[in-house]
Amino acid sequence: MGRKTGYRWRPENGGLQPDYLPETSRSGRYLSLLERQRIAALRSRGLTIRQIAGLLGRAPSTVSRELRRNSRPHDYRVYDAALAHHRCSAARSLPLAGRPHARPGSSPGSGPSRPGRS
């Protein structure tokens, strides 16, 4: 993206990059940056969680969970959409912690095999 394009986008979209994906093609599982920005704007206006969820077409539990996870005490309990989206993206890229895979041919709990010992 060129610098001129960025400067043109800013006044046209209130400082936000235009959203090229229609609402229906977005993931139902994850909140998009635009949805997080809407949550932040509606929350700053004083709307309740249920009102925000109704406007976004999401469950109230989703909005509540998003606000609880990303409104930290050291952030003065203020919800920052960009920071929340960054935290979510960073957490999604981490591998899930799971149990270690068993070696083929070993029974569970047998421990490592050592040559020459029985």
ChimeraX attribute file (.defattr): number of C-alpha atoms within 10 A of each C-alpha:
attribute: neighborCount
match mode: 1-to-1
recipient: residues
	/A:1	5
	/A:2	6
	/A:3	8
	/A:4	8
	/A:5	10
	/A:6	13
	/A:7	11
	/A:8	12
	/A:9	15
	/A:10	13
	/A:11	10
	/A:12	11
	/A:13	11
	/A:14	9
	/A:15	12
	/A:16	13
	/A:17	14
	/A:18	12
	/A:19	10
	/A:20	6
	/A:21	8
	/A:22	7
	/A:23	12
	/A:24	7
	/A:25	7
	/A:26	11
	/A:27	9
	/A:28	10
	/A:29	7
	/A:30	10
	/A:31	16
	/A:32	15
	/A:33	16
	/A:34	17
	/A:35	17
	/A:36	22
	/A:37	18
	/A:38	16
	/A:39	24
	/A:40	18
	/A:41	16
	/A:42	16
	/A:43	17
	/A:44	11
	/A:45	9
	/A:46	10
	/A:47	13
	/A:48	13
	/A:49	18
	/A:50	15
	/A:51	14
	/A:52	22
	/A:53	18
	/A:54	13
	/A:55	11
	/A:56	15
	/A:57	9
	/A:58	15
	/A:59	13
	/A:60	17
	/A:61	12
	/A:62	15
	/A:63	21
	/A:64	15
	/A:65	10
	/A:66	18
	/A:67	22
	/A:68	12
	/A:69	13
	/A:70	19
	/A:71	16
	/A:72	13
	/A:73	8
	/A:74	7
	/A:75	10
	/A:76	8
	/A:77	12
	/A:78	15
	/A:79	23
	/A:80	18
	/A:81	23
	/A:82	14
	/A:83	13
	/A:84	19
	/A:85	19
	/A:86	12
	/A:87	13
	/A:88	16
	/A:89	11
	/A:90	10
	/A:91	11
	/A:92	10
	/A:93	8
	/A:94	8
	/A:95	7
	/A:96	8
	/A:97	6
	/A:98	6
	/A:99	6
	/A:100	6
	/A:101	6
	/A:102	10
	/A:103	9
	/A:104	6
	/A:105	6
	/A:106	11
	/A:107	9
	/A:108	8
	/A:109	7
	/A:110	7
	/A:111	8
	/A:112	8
	/A:113	9
	/A:114	7
	/A:115	6
	/A:116	5
	/A:117	5
	/A:118	5
